[in-house]
Amino acid sequence: MVEFSTALLAIAAAFVLFAVVALYRVFVGPTIHDRVIAVNVAGTNTVIAIALVAAAFEESTFLDVALVYALLNFLLSIAFSKFNVEHGGVL
Amino acid sequence: MTPVEWAIVALALLGAFFGAVAAIGIVRMPDIYTRAHAASKSDTLGAVLTIAAVALALESNLSTVKSVFLIVFMFITNPTAAHAIARAAQEQGIEPWTKEGDG
């Protein structure tokens, strides 16, 4: 049982690593849309990592945190794409 | 580990593989449209596989329902967000990458 939760935590660490790799594109992305796509991927990986931590620690309340984080991530992308089209090139 | 736990770890590892594909695509692809393609497809599949593993691992009814909600939500919103961003890029006049244009 111990090695099972350790395996889940290791996979969660791998997803955190992929989120950090996506942050490279946030820094160097030539257009603002590249940056938003990369932030979206990093947020999705964060949701997956939170869900895996919930499974590893058997804490089902962490799933609520993951749901709210996924909602905010989606809202960020939609709001940003609308805002950037209507007031082009502000950021 | 029991067979069910092996199945959970296998599902999560498959999801981690697709997460790695999404990260590599985000860094290596040449322009915004191909990056949106990599992000939406591979990252959605990786998320759905990994949260399916979580739904198997958490045994109470309520947390399984929450995991299924999370799967459905990811499956709908992740491609929608990528579509909205790619459409915003297209409306701002960003040209798609071609082999002739960029070497």
N, CA and C atoms of all chains as a GROMACS GRO file, in nm:
protein
  582
    1MET      N    1   0.083  -0.120   0.000
    1MET     CA    2   0.000   0.000   0.000
    1MET      C    3   0.086   0.125   0.000
    2VAL      N    4   0.197   0.119   0.070
    2VAL     CA    5   0.285   0.236   0.074
    2VAL      C    6   0.342   0.262  -0.064
    3GLU      N    7   0.386   0.157  -0.132
    3GLU     CA    8   0.448   0.179  -0.263
    3GLU      C    9   0.346   0.224  -0.366
    4PHE      N   10   0.217   0.190  -0.345
    4PHE     CA   11   0.114   0.236  -0.438
    4PHE      C   12   0.098   0.387  -0.432
    5SER      N   13   0.086   0.442  -0.309
    5SER     CA   14   0.070   0.588  -0.300
    5SER      C   15   0.198   0.658  -0.343
    6THR      N   16   0.314   0.595  -0.322
    6THR     CA   17   0.438   0.655  -0.370
    6THR      C   18   0.440   0.664  -0.522
    7ALA      N   19   0.388   0.560  -0.589
    7ALA     CA   20   0.382   0.564  -0.736
    7ALA      C   21   0.292   0.676  -0.784
    8LEU      N   22   0.175   0.693  -0.717
    8LEU     CA   23   0.085   0.801  -0.757
    8LEU      C   24   0.150   0.937  -0.736
    9LEU      N   25   0.223   0.951  -0.623
    9LEU     CA   26   0.290   1.079  -0.598
    9LEU      C   27   0.399   1.105  -0.700
   10ALA      N   28   0.469   0.999  -0.744
   10ALA     CA   29   0.574   1.017  -0.844
   10ALA      C   30   0.514   1.064  -0.977
   11ILE      N   31   0.396   1.008  -1.013
   11ILE     CA   32   0.333   1.052  -1.137
   11ILE      C   33   0.285   1.197  -1.124
   12ALA      N   34   0.237   1.235  -1.005
   12ALA     CA   35   0.200   1.375  -0.982
   12ALA      C   36   0.320   1.467  -0.997
   13ALA      N   37   0.437   1.422  -0.948
   13ALA     CA   38   0.559   1.502  -0.964
   13ALA      C   39   0.596   1.515  -1.111
   14ALA      N   40   0.572   1.408  -1.190
   14ALA     CA   41   0.599   1.416  -1.334
   14ALA      C   42   0.512   1.522  -1.399
   15PHE      N   43   0.382   1.530  -1.357
   15PHE     CA   44   0.294   1.631  -1.416
   15PHE      C   45   0.338   1.772  -1.376
   16VAL      N   46   0.387   1.789  -1.253
   16VAL     CA   47   0.439   1.920  -1.213
   16VAL      C   48   0.560   1.956  -1.300
   17LEU      N   49   0.645   1.856  -1.330
   17LEU     CA   50   0.760   1.880  -1.418
   17LEU      C   51   0.714   1.925  -1.557
   18PHE      N   52   0.607   1.862  -1.612
   18PHE     CA   53   0.558   1.902  -1.743
   18PHE      C   54   0.503   2.044  -1.740
   19ALA      N   55   0.440   2.082  -1.626
   19ALA     CA   56   0.390   2.220  -1.613
   19ALA      C   57   0.506   2.319  -1.617
   20VAL      N   58   0.619   2.284  -1.552
   20VAL     CA   59   0.734   2.372  -1.552
   20VAL      C   60   0.794   2.382  -1.692
   21VAL      N   61   0.792   2.269  -1.767
   21VAL     CA   62   0.841   2.272  -1.905
   21VAL      C   63   0.754   2.365  -1.990
   22ALA      N   64   0.620   2.362  -1.966
   22ALA     CA   65   0.531   2.450  -2.042
   22ALA      C   66   0.558   2.596  -2.007
   23LEU      N   67   0.607   2.625  -1.887
   23LEU     CA   68   0.636   2.763  -1.849
   23LEU      C   69   0.748   2.823  -1.934
   24TYR      N   70   0.832   2.736  -1.996
   24TYR     CA   71   0.933   2.787  -2.089
   24TYR      C   72   0.867   2.865  -2.201
   25ARG      N   73   0.754   2.812  -2.253
   25ARG     CA   74   0.684   2.879  -2.363
   25ARG      C   75   0.618   3.008  -2.314
   26VAL      N   76   0.582   3.014  -2.184
   26VAL     CA   77   0.527   3.139  -2.131
   26VAL      C   78   0.634   3.248  -2.135
   27PHE      N   79   0.759   3.212  -2.109
   27PHE     CA   80   0.865   3.312  -2.110
   27PHE      C   81   0.901   3.357  -2.251
   28VAL      N   82   0.923   3.262  -2.343
   28VAL     CA   83   0.979   3.300  -2.473
   28VAL      C   84   0.876   3.313  -2.584
   29GLY      N   85   0.746   3.276  -2.557
   29GLY     CA   86   0.647   3.272  -2.664
   29GLY      C   87   0.641   3.400  -2.743
   30PRO      N   88   0.649   3.395  -2.876
   30PRO     CA   89   0.657   3.519  -2.952
   30PRO      C   90   0.529   3.601  -2.946
   31THR      N   91   0.409   3.538  -2.951
   31THR     CA   92   0.285   3.614  -2.941
   31THR      C   93   0.221   3.588  -2.806
   32ILE      N   94   0.120   3.674  -2.775
   32ILE     CA   95   0.052   3.660  -2.646
   32ILE      C   96  -0.030   3.532  -2.642
   33HIS      N   97  -0.075   3.484  -2.760
   33HIS     CA   98  -0.158   3.363  -2.762
   33HIS      C   99  -0.077   3.240  -2.725
   34ASP      N  100   0.051   3.237  -2.766
   34ASP     CA  101   0.137   3.127  -2.723
   34ASP      C  102   0.145   3.120  -2.571
   35ARG      N  103   0.155   3.237  -2.510
   35ARG     CA  104   0.167   3.241  -2.365
   35ARG      C  105   0.040   3.191  -2.299
   36VAL      N  106  -0.077   3.231  -2.354
   36VAL     CA  107  -0.203   3.188  -2.292
   36VAL      C  108  -0.222   3.037  -2.307
   37ILE      N  109  -0.187   2.982  -2.426
   37ILE     CA  110  -0.198   2.837  -2.445
   37ILE      C  111  -0.108   2.764  -2.344
   38ALA      N  112   0.014   2.815  -2.325
   38ALA     CA  113   0.106   2.748  -2.233
   38ALA      C  114   0.057   2.758  -2.089
   39VAL      N  115  -0.002   2.873  -2.052
   39VAL     CA  116  -0.058   2.886  -1.916
   39VAL      C  117  -0.174   2.788  -1.898
   40ASN      N  118  -0.252   2.771  -2.006
   40ASN     CA  119  -0.364   2.676  -2.000
   40ASN      C  120  -0.314   2.534  -1.976
   41VAL      N  121  -0.207   2.496  -2.047
   41VAL     CA  122  -0.152   2.361  -2.028
   41VAL      C  123  -0.097   2.344  -1.887
   42ALA      N  124  -0.028   2.447  -1.838
   42ALA     CA  125   0.027   2.437  -1.702
   42ALA      C  126  -0.085   2.424  -1.599
   43GLY      N  127  -0.196   2.498  -1.620
   43GLY     CA  128  -0.308   2.487  -1.526
   43GLY      C  129  -0.373   2.350  -1.531
   44THR      N  130  -0.388   2.292  -1.652
   44THR     CA  131  -0.445   2.158  -1.663
   44THR      C  132  -0.357   2.056  -1.590
   45ASN      N  133  -0.223   2.070  -1.607
   45ASN     CA  134  -0.134   1.977  -1.538
   45ASN      C  135  -0.144   1.995  -1.387
   46THR      N  136  -0.168   2.118  -1.340
   46THR     CA  137  -0.184   2.139  -1.197
   46THR      C  138  -0.310   2.068  -1.145
   47VAL      N  139  -0.420   2.076  -1.224
   47VAL     CA  140  -0.544   2.007  -1.184
   47VAL      C  141  -0.519   1.856  -1.172
   48ILE      N  142  -0.446   1.800  -1.270
   48ILE     CA  143  -0.419   1.656  -1.267
   48ILE      C  144  -0.334   1.622  -1.145
   49ALA      N  145  -0.235   1.706  -1.114
   49ALA     CA  146  -0.148   1.678  -1.000
   49ALA      C  147  -0.228   1.683  -0.870
   50ILE      N  148  -0.322   1.780  -0.858
   50ILE     CA  149  -0.404   1.787  -0.736
   50ILE      C  150  -0.490   1.661  -0.723
   51ALA      N  151  -0.548   1.615  -0.837
   51ALA     CA  152  -0.631   1.495  -0.832
   51ALA      C  153  -0.550   1.373  -0.793
   52LEU      N  154  -0.425   1.363  -0.844
   52LEU     CA  155  -0.340   1.248  -0.808
   52LEU      C  156  -0.301   1.252  -0.661
   53VAL      N  157  -0.276   1.373  -0.608
   53VAL     CA  158  -0.245   1.385  -0.465
   53VAL      C  159  -0.365   1.343  -0.382
   54ALA      N  160  -0.488   1.379  -0.428
   54ALA     CA  161  -0.609   1.336  -0.359
   54ALA      C  162  -0.618   1.183  -0.356
   55ALA      N  163  -0.582   1.118  -0.468
   55ALA     CA  164  -0.587   0.972  -0.470
   55ALA      C  165  -0.479   0.911  -0.383
   56ALA      N  166  -0.361   0.974  -0.379
   56ALA     CA  167  -0.249   0.916  -0.303
   56ALA      C  168  -0.274   0.926  -0.153
   57PHE      N  169  -0.332   1.038  -0.108
   57PHE     CA  170  -0.356   1.057   0.036
   57PHE      C  171  -0.496   1.013   0.078
   58GLU      N  172  -0.579   0.963  -0.017
   58GLU     CA  173  -0.716   0.923   0.012
   58GLU      C  174  -0.796   1.037   0.071
   59GLU      N  175  -0.770   1.158   0.025
   59GLU     CA  176  -0.842   1.278   0.072
   59GLU      C  177  -0.935   1.324  -0.039
   60SER      N  178  -1.061   1.282  -0.034
   60SER     CA  179  -1.149   1.313  -0.147
   60SER      C  180  -1.187   1.461  -0.150
   61THR      N  181  -1.164   1.535  -0.041
   61THR     CA  182  -1.198   1.677  -0.044
   61THR      C  183  -1.105   1.756  -0.137
   62PHE      N  184  -0.985   1.702  -0.164
   62PHE     CA  185  -0.895   1.771  -0.257
   62PHE      C  186  -0.955   1.777  -0.397
   63LEU      N  187  -1.048   1.685  -0.428
   63LEU     CA  188  -1.110   1.687  -0.561
   63LEU      C  189  -1.191   1.814  -0.582
   64ASP      N  190  -1.249   1.870  -0.473
   64ASP     CA  191  -1.320   1.998  -0.486
   64ASP      C  192  -1.224   2.107  -0.529
   65VAL      N  193  -1.105   2.106  -0.470
   65VAL     CA  194  -1.004   2.205  -0.508
   65VAL      C  195  -0.971   2.191  -0.657
   66ALA      N  196  -0.957   2.066  -0.703
   66ALA     CA  197  -0.925   2.043  -0.844
   66ALA      C  198  -1.037   2.093  -0.936
   67LEU      N  199  -1.163   2.070  -0.895
   67LEU     CA  200  -1.276   2.116  -0.977
   67LEU      C  201  -1.276   2.268  -0.988
   68VAL      N  202  -1.258   2.337  -0.875
   68VAL     CA  203  -1.260   2.484  -0.878
   68VAL      C  204  -1.142   2.536  -0.960
   69TYR      N  205  -1.028   2.469  -0.950
   69TYR     CA  206  -0.911   2.514  -1.026
   69TYR      C  207  -0.934   2.496  -1.176
   70ALA      N  208  -0.999   2.386  -1.214
   70ALA     CA  209  -1.028   2.364  -1.356
   70ALA      C  210  -1.124   2.471  -1.408
   71LEU      N  211  -1.223   2.506  -1.325
   71LEU     CA  212  -1.319   2.610  -1.364
   71LEU      C  213  -1.249   2.743  -1.386
   72LEU      N  214  -1.161   2.782  -1.294
   72LEU     CA  215  -1.091   2.910  -1.305
   72LEU      C  216  -0.999   2.910  -1.426
   73ASN      N  217  -0.938   2.794  -1.456
   73ASN     CA  218  -0.848   2.783  -1.570
   73ASN      C  219  -0.923   2.808  -1.701
   74PHE      N  220  -1.041   2.746  -1.713
   74PHE     CA  221  -1.123   2.764  -1.833
   74PHE      C  222  -1.168   2.910  -1.844
   75LEU      N  223  -1.210   2.969  -1.731
   75LEU     CA  224  -1.257   3.108  -1.732
   75LEU      C  225  -1.145   3.202  -1.776
   76LEU      N  226  -1.023   3.176  -1.730
   76LEU     CA  227  -0.908   3.259  -1.769
   76LEU      C  228  -0.889   3.258  -1.920
   77SER      N  229  -0.892   3.138  -1.981
   77SER     CA  230  -0.866   3.129  -2.125
   77SER      C  231  -0.975   3.200  -2.205
   78ILE      N  232  -1.104   3.173  -2.170
   78ILE     CA  233  -1.214   3.233  -2.245
   78ILE      C  234  -1.212   3.385  -2.229
   79ALA      N  235  -1.200   3.433  -2.104
   79ALA     CA  236  -1.202   3.577  -2.080
   79ALA      C  237  -1.085   3.642  -2.151
   80PHE      N  238  -0.969   3.578  -2.149
   80PHE     CA  239  -0.855   3.642  -2.211
   80PHE      C  240  -0.867   3.648  -2.361
   81SER      N  241  -0.920   3.541  -2.424
   81SER     CA  242  -0.930   3.546  -2.571
   81SER      C  243  -1.033   3.650  -2.613
   82LYS      N  244  -1.146   3.663  -2.540
   82LYS     CA  245  -1.242   3.767  -2.572
   82LYS      C  246  -1.181   3.906  -2.554
   83PHE      N  247  -1.116   3.927  -2.441
   83PHE     CA  248  -1.060   4.059  -2.409
   83PHE      C  249  -0.956   4.099  -2.512
   84ASN      N  250  -0.872   4.003  -2.552
   84ASN     CA  251  -0.762   4.036  -2.641
   84ASN      C  252  -0.812   4.066  -2.782
   85VAL      N  253  -0.928   4.008  -2.822
   85VAL     CA  254  -0.981   4.040  -2.955
   85VAL      C  255  -1.045   4.177  -2.954
   86GLU      N  256  -1.122   4.207  -2.848
   86GLU     CA  257  -1.197   4.332  -2.848
   86GLU      C  258  -1.109   4.453  -2.826
   87HIS      N  259  -1.005   4.439  -2.746
   87HIS     CA  260  -0.914   4.551  -2.721
   87HIS      C  261  -0.776   4.510  -2.769
   88GLY      N  262  -0.761   4.488  -2.901
   88GLY     CA  263  -0.644   4.419  -2.952
   88GLY      C  264  -0.509   4.473  -2.906
   89GLY      N  265  -0.424   4.384  -2.862
   89GLY     CA  266  -0.286   4.418  -2.832
   89GLY      C  267  -0.267   4.506  -2.710
   90VAL      N  268  -0.355   4.498  -2.611
   90VAL     CA  269  -0.336   4.579  -2.492
   90VAL      C  270  -0.222   4.526  -2.407
   91LEU      N  271  -0.218   4.395  -2.392
   91LEU     CA  272  -0.115   4.337  -2.306
   91LEU      C  273   0.009   4.302  -2.385
   92MET      N  274   0.137  -0.501  -0.460
   92MET     CA  275   0.020  -0.429  -0.508
   92MET      C  276  -0.081  -0.525  -0.570
   93THR      N  277  -0.208  -0.494  -0.553
   93THR     CA  278  -0.314  -0.578  -0.609
   93THR      C  279  -0.331  -0.548  -0.758
   94PRO      N  280  -0.400  -0.635  -0.833
   94PRO     CA  281  -0.421  -0.609  -0.977
   94PRO      C  282  -0.491  -0.477  -1.004
   95VAL      N  283  -0.589  -0.439  -0.917
   95VAL     CA  284  -0.658  -0.312  -0.940
   95VAL      C  285  -0.558  -0.196  -0.927
   96GLU      N  286  -0.468  -0.207  -0.830
   96GLU     CA  287  -0.368  -0.099  -0.814
   96GLU      C  288  -0.273  -0.095  -0.933
   97TRP      N  289  -0.238  -0.212  -0.987
   97TRP     CA  290  -0.156  -0.212  -1.110
   97TRP      C  291  -0.228  -0.143  -1.224
   98ALA      N  292  -0.361  -0.170  -1.235
   98ALA     CA  293  -0.438  -0.106  -1.343
   98ALA      C  294  -0.441   0.045  -1.325
   99ILE      N  295  -0.455   0.090  -1.196
   99ILE     CA  296  -0.458   0.234  -1.170
   99ILE      C  297  -0.325   0.298  -1.210
  100VAL      N  298  -0.214   0.234  -1.169
  100VAL     CA  299  -0.083   0.292  -1.202
  100VAL      C  300  -0.059   0.290  -1.352
  101ALA      N  301  -0.107   0.185  -1.422
  101ALA     CA  302  -0.089   0.180  -1.567
  101ALA      C  303  -0.166   0.292  -1.637
  102LEU      N  304  -0.292   0.315  -1.591
  102LEU     CA  305  -0.371   0.425  -1.649
  102LEU      C  306  -0.302   0.559  -1.625
  103ALA      N  307  -0.253   0.580  -1.503
  103ALA     CA  308  -0.190   0.708  -1.471
  103ALA      C  309  -0.061   0.727  -1.550
  104LEU      N  310   0.014   0.615  -1.572
  104LEU     CA  311   0.137   0.626  -1.651
  104LEU      C  312   0.105   0.659  -1.796
  105LEU      N  313  -0.003   0.600  -1.850
  105LEU     CA  314  -0.044   0.632  -1.987
  105LEU      C  315  -0.082   0.780  -1.997
  106GLY      N  316  -0.154   0.830  -1.896
  106GLY     CA  317  -0.186   0.972  -1.894
  106GLY      C  318  -0.063   1.059  -1.885
  107ALA      N  319   0.036   1.016  -1.806
  107ALA     CA  320   0.160   1.092  -1.795
  107ALA      C  321   0.235   1.095  -1.928
  108PHE      N  322   0.226   0.983  -2.007
  108PHE     CA  323   0.288   0.983  -2.139
  108PHE      C  324   0.227   1.091  -2.227
  109PHE      N  325   0.093   1.101  -2.227
  109PHE     CA  326   0.030   1.203  -2.311
  109PHE      C  327   0.057   1.343  -2.258
  110GLY      N  328   0.072   1.356  -2.124
  110GLY     CA  329   0.113   1.486  -2.070
  110GLY      C  330   0.252   1.525  -2.118
  111ALA      N  331   0.342   1.427  -2.128
  111ALA     CA  332   0.476   1.455  -2.180
  111ALA      C  333   0.470   1.495  -2.326
  112VAL      N  334   0.382   1.427  -2.404
  112VAL     CA  335   0.367   1.464  -2.546
  112VAL      C  336   0.319   1.608  -2.558
  113ALA      N  337   0.223   1.648  -2.471
  113ALA     CA  338   0.173   1.786  -2.476
  113ALA      C  339   0.282   1.885  -2.442
  114ALA      N  340   0.364   1.854  -2.340
  114ALA     CA  341   0.471   1.948  -2.301
  114ALA      C  342   0.574   1.962  -2.412
  115ILE      N  343   0.610   1.848  -2.476
  115ILE     CA  344   0.708   1.854  -2.585
  115ILE      C  345   0.651   1.934  -2.702
  116GLY      N  346   0.520   1.910  -2.732
  116GLY     CA  347   0.458   1.982  -2.843
  116GLY      C  348   0.452   2.131  -2.818
  117ILE      N  349   0.421   2.170  -2.693
  117ILE     CA  350   0.416   2.312  -2.660
  117ILE      C  351   0.552   2.378  -2.681
  118VAL      N  352   0.660   2.307  -2.651
  118VAL     CA  353   0.792   2.370  -2.663
  118VAL      C  354   0.844   2.364  -2.805
  119ARG      N  355   0.818   2.253  -2.878
  119ARG     CA  356   0.888   2.229  -3.004
  119ARG      C  357   0.814   2.272  -3.130
  120MET      N  358   0.680   2.289  -3.123
  120MET     CA  359   0.604   2.318  -3.244
  120MET      C  360   0.631   2.459  -3.294
  121PRO      N  361   0.615   2.483  -3.427
  121PRO     CA  362   0.664   2.609  -3.484
  121PRO      C  363   0.574   2.730  -3.464
  122ASP      N  364   0.440   2.717  -3.458
  122ASP     CA  365   0.358   2.838  -3.444
  122ASP      C  366   0.239   2.813  -3.353
  123ILE      N  367   0.155   2.916  -3.337
  123ILE     CA  368   0.048   2.911  -3.236
  123ILE      C  369  -0.055   2.804  -3.267
  124TYR      N  370  -0.085   2.782  -3.396
  124TYR     CA  371  -0.192   2.688  -3.428
  124TYR      C  372  -0.149   2.544  -3.400
  125THR      N  373  -0.025   2.511  -3.436
  125THR     CA  374   0.022   2.375  -3.408
  125THR      C  375   0.039   2.355  -3.257
  126ARG      N  376   0.078   2.460  -3.187
  126ARG     CA  377   0.090   2.447  -3.041
  126ARG      C  378  -0.047   2.427  -2.978
  127ALA      N  379  -0.149   2.498  -3.029
  127ALA     CA  380  -0.285   2.479  -2.976
  127ALA      C  381  -0.333   2.337  -3.003
  128HIS      N  382  -0.297   2.284  -3.120
  128HIS     CA  383  -0.331   2.145  -3.154
  128HIS      C  384  -0.269   2.048  -3.052
  129ALA      N  385  -0.139   2.062  -3.028
  129ALA     CA  386  -0.071   1.973  -2.933
  129ALA      C  387  -0.132   1.987  -2.794
  130ALA      N  388  -0.157   2.112  -2.752
  130ALA     CA  389  -0.207   2.134  -2.617
  130ALA      C  390  -0.346   2.076  -2.600
  131SER      N  391  -0.436   2.102  -2.698
  131SER     CA  392  -0.574   2.058  -2.676
  131SER      C  393  -0.585   1.907  -2.683
  132LYS      N  394  -0.526   1.843  -2.784
  132LYS     CA  395  -0.550   1.700  -2.799
  132LYS      C  396  -0.476   1.617  -2.696
  133SER      N  397  -0.344   1.630  -2.688
  133SER     CA  398  -0.271   1.539  -2.599
  133SER      C  399  -0.300   1.569  -2.453
  134ASP      N  400  -0.314   1.698  -2.420
  134ASP     CA  401  -0.334   1.729  -2.280
  134ASP      C  402  -0.473   1.684  -2.234
  135THR      N  403  -0.574   1.694  -2.322
  135THR     CA  404  -0.707   1.646  -2.284
  135THR      C  405  -0.707   1.496  -2.261
  136LEU      N  406  -0.642   1.422  -2.353
  136LEU     CA  407  -0.640   1.276  -2.337
  136LEU      C  408  -0.563   1.237  -2.211
  137GLY      N  409  -0.449   1.304  -2.184
  137GLY     CA  410  -0.373   1.274  -2.064
  137GLY      C  411  -0.454   1.302  -1.939
  138ALA      N  412  -0.527   1.415  -1.938
  138ALA     CA  413  -0.608   1.451  -1.821
  138ALA      C  414  -0.717   1.348  -1.798
  139VAL      N  415  -0.786   1.307  -1.908
  139VAL     CA  416  -0.897   1.214  -1.892
  139VAL      C  417  -0.848   1.078  -1.842
  140LEU      N  418  -0.734   1.030  -1.897
  140LEU     CA  419  -0.681   0.901  -1.853
  140LEU      C  420  -0.640   0.906  -1.706
  141THR      N  421  -0.571   1.014  -1.666
  141THR     CA  422  -0.520   1.021  -1.530
  141THR      C  423  -0.633   1.036  -1.429
  142ILE      N  424  -0.737   1.115  -1.463
  142ILE     CA  425  -0.846   1.132  -1.368
  142ILE      C  426  -0.932   1.006  -1.365
  143ALA      N  427  -0.934   0.927  -1.474
  143ALA     CA  428  -0.998   0.796  -1.468
  143ALA      C  429  -0.925   0.706  -1.369
  144ALA      N  430  -0.792   0.714  -1.366
  144ALA     CA  431  -0.715   0.640  -1.266
  144ALA      C  432  -0.751   0.685  -1.125
  145VAL      N  433  -0.768   0.817  -1.106
  145VAL     CA  434  -0.806   0.869  -0.974
  145VAL      C  435  -0.944   0.819  -0.935
  146ALA      N  436  -1.037   0.815  -1.033
  146ALA     CA  437  -1.172   0.767  -1.004
  146ALA      C  438  -1.171   0.620  -0.964
  147LEU      N  439  -1.078   0.541  -1.021
  147LEU     CA  440  -1.065   0.402  -0.978
  147LEU      C  441  -1.005   0.392  -0.839
  148ALA      N  442  -0.910   0.483  -0.808
  148ALA     CA  443  -0.836   0.471  -0.683
  148ALA      C  444  -0.920   0.512  -0.562
  149LEU      N  445  -0.999   0.618  -0.576
  149LEU     CA  446  -1.082   0.663  -0.464
  149LEU      C  447  -1.209   0.580  -0.465
  150GLU      N  448  -1.234   0.507  -0.355
  150GLU     CA  449  -1.338   0.404  -0.363
  150GLU      C  450  -1.476   0.451  -0.318
  151SER      N  451  -1.486   0.567  -0.253
  151SER     CA  452  -1.620   0.606  -0.208
  151SER      C  453  -1.703   0.655  -0.327
  152ASN      N  454  -1.834   0.648  -0.313
  152ASN     CA  455  -1.922   0.683  -0.423
  152ASN      C  456  -1.910   0.829  -0.462
  153LEU      N  457  -1.908   0.917  -0.359
  153LEU     CA  458  -1.911   1.060  -0.387
  153LEU      C  459  -1.787   1.104  -0.462
  154SER      N  460  -1.670   1.052  -0.424
  154SER     CA  461  -1.549   1.098  -0.492
  154SER      C  462  -1.541   1.043  -0.634
  155THR      N  463  -1.600   0.924  -0.657
  155THR     CA  464  -1.605   0.875  -0.795
  155THR      C  465  -1.693   0.966  -0.880
  156VAL      N  466  -1.806   1.011  -0.823
  156VAL     CA  467  -1.892   1.102  -0.897
  156VAL      C  468  -1.820   1.233  -0.926
  157LYS      N  469  -1.744   1.282  -0.826
  157LYS     CA  470  -1.668   1.406  -0.847
  157LYS      C  471  -1.564   1.387  -0.957
  158SER      N  472  -1.499   1.272  -0.959
  158SER     CA  473  -1.398   1.246  -1.063
  158SER      C  474  -1.462   1.241  -1.201
  159VAL      N  475  -1.581   1.180  -1.209
  159VAL     CA  476  -1.648   1.174  -1.339
  159VAL      C  477  -1.690   1.314  -1.384
  160PHE      N  478  -1.736   1.397  -1.288
  160PHE     CA  479  -1.764   1.537  -1.322
  160PHE      C  480  -1.639   1.605  -1.377
  161LEU      N  481  -1.525   1.581  -1.312
  161LEU     CA  482  -1.400   1.644  -1.355
  161LEU      C  483  -1.363   1.597  -1.496
  162ILE      N  484  -1.384   1.466  -1.524
  162ILE     CA  485  -1.353   1.413  -1.657
  162ILE      C  486  -1.439   1.480  -1.763
  163VAL      N  487  -1.572   1.488  -1.737
  163VAL     CA  488  -1.664   1.549  -1.835
  163VAL      C  489  -1.628   1.695  -1.855
  164PHE      N  490  -1.599   1.763  -1.745
  164PHE     CA  491  -1.564   1.905  -1.752
  164PHE      C  492  -1.438   1.928  -1.835
  165MET      N  493  -1.334   1.848  -1.808
  165MET     CA  494  -1.209   1.859  -1.886
  165MET      C  495  -1.234   1.832  -2.034
  166PHE      N  496  -1.318   1.729  -2.060
  166PHE     CA  497  -1.341   1.688  -2.197
  166PHE      C  498  -1.411   1.797  -2.276
  167ILE      N  499  -1.494   1.878  -2.209
  167ILE     CA  500  -1.565   1.985  -2.280
  167ILE      C  501  -1.481   2.112  -2.285
  168THR      N  502  -1.423   2.154  -2.171
  168THR     CA  503  -1.367   2.288  -2.163
  168THR      C  504  -1.229   2.300  -2.224
  169ASN      N  505  -1.147   2.195  -2.220
  169ASN     CA  506  -1.008   2.210  -2.264
  169ASN      C  507  -0.999   2.237  -2.414
  170PRO      N  508  -1.069   2.160  -2.501
  170PRO     CA  509  -1.067   2.195  -2.643
  170PRO      C  510  -1.136   2.328  -2.672
  171THR      N  511  -1.241   2.363  -2.592
  171THR     CA  512  -1.308   2.491  -2.615
  171THR      C  513  -1.213   2.607  -2.590
  172ALA      N  514  -1.135   2.598  -2.484
  172ALA     CA  515  -1.040   2.706  -2.454
  172ALA      C  516  -0.936   2.718  -2.564
  173ALA      N  517  -0.883   2.603  -2.610
  173ALA     CA  518  -0.782   2.608  -2.717
  173ALA      C  519  -0.842   2.665  -2.845
  174HIS      N  520  -0.968   2.629  -2.873
  174HIS     CA  521  -1.036   2.682  -2.992
  174HIS      C  522  -1.053   2.833  -2.981
  175ALA      N  523  -1.093   2.881  -2.864
  175ALA     CA  524  -1.114   3.025  -2.847
  175ALA      C  525  -0.984   3.102  -2.865
  176ILE      N  526  -0.875   3.048  -2.812
  176ILE     CA  527  -0.747   3.118  -2.823
  176ILE      C  528  -0.698   3.117  -2.968
  177ALA      N  529  -0.712   3.001  -3.036
  177ALA     CA  530  -0.668   2.995  -3.176
  177ALA      C  531  -0.752   3.087  -3.262
  178ARG      N  532  -0.884   3.099  -3.230
  178ARG     CA  533  -0.970   3.188  -3.307
  178ARG      C  534  -0.933   3.335  -3.283
  179ALA      N  535  -0.898   3.367  -3.157
  179ALA     CA  536  -0.853   3.504  -3.128
  179ALA      C  537  -0.726   3.536  -3.206
  180ALA      N  538  -0.635   3.439  -3.214
  180ALA     CA  539  -0.512   3.460  -3.290
  180ALA      C  540  -0.543   3.481  -3.437
  181GLN      N  541  -0.641   3.403  -3.489
  181GLN     CA  542  -0.675   3.415  -3.630
  181GLN      C  543  -0.741   3.550  -3.658
  182GLU      N  544  -0.824   3.598  -3.564
  182GLU     CA  545  -0.889   3.727  -3.587
  182GLU      C  546  -0.791   3.843  -3.575
  183GLN      N  547  -0.680   3.823  -3.510
  183GLN     CA  548  -0.578   3.927  -3.505
  183GLN      C  549  -0.483   3.920  -3.623
  184GLY      N  550  -0.506   3.826  -3.716
  184GLY     CA  551  -0.430   3.824  -3.839
  184GLY      C  552  -0.294   3.756  -3.829
  185ILE      N  553  -0.278   3.662  -3.736
  185ILE     CA  554  -0.152   3.588  -3.729
  185ILE      C  555  -0.154   3.479  -3.835
  186GLU      N  556  -0.054   3.480  -3.923
  186GLU     CA  557  -0.051   3.385  -4.034
  186GLU      C  558  -0.008   3.248  -3.987
  187PRO      N  559  -0.071   3.140  -4.040
  187PRO     CA  560  -0.023   3.006  -4.007
  187PRO      C  561   0.117   2.982  -4.063
  188TRP      N  562   0.193   2.900  -3.992
  188TRP     CA  563   0.329   2.866  -4.034
  188TRP      C  564   0.322   2.776  -4.157
  189THR      N  565   0.406   2.808  -4.260
  189THR     CA  566   0.419   2.718  -4.375
  189THR      C  567   0.566   2.690  -4.398
  190LYS      N  568   0.593   2.584  -4.473
  190LYS     CA  569   0.731   2.544  -4.495
  190LYS      C  570   0.805   2.646  -4.580
  191GLU      N  571   0.731   2.711  -4.676
  191GLU     CA  572   0.797   2.808  -4.763
  191GLU      C  573   0.830   2.936  -4.685
  192GLY      N  574   0.738   2.976  -4.597
  192GLY     CA  575   0.754   3.105  -4.531
  192GLY      C  576   0.868   3.108  -4.431
  193ASP      N  577   0.893   2.995  -4.363
  193ASP     CA  578   0.983   3.001  -4.249
  193ASP      C  579   1.104   2.910  -4.265
  194GLY      N  580   1.136   2.874  -4.388
  194GLY     CA  581   1.251   2.785  -4.407
  194GLY      C  582   1.211   2.644  -4.382
   0.00000   0.00000   0.00000
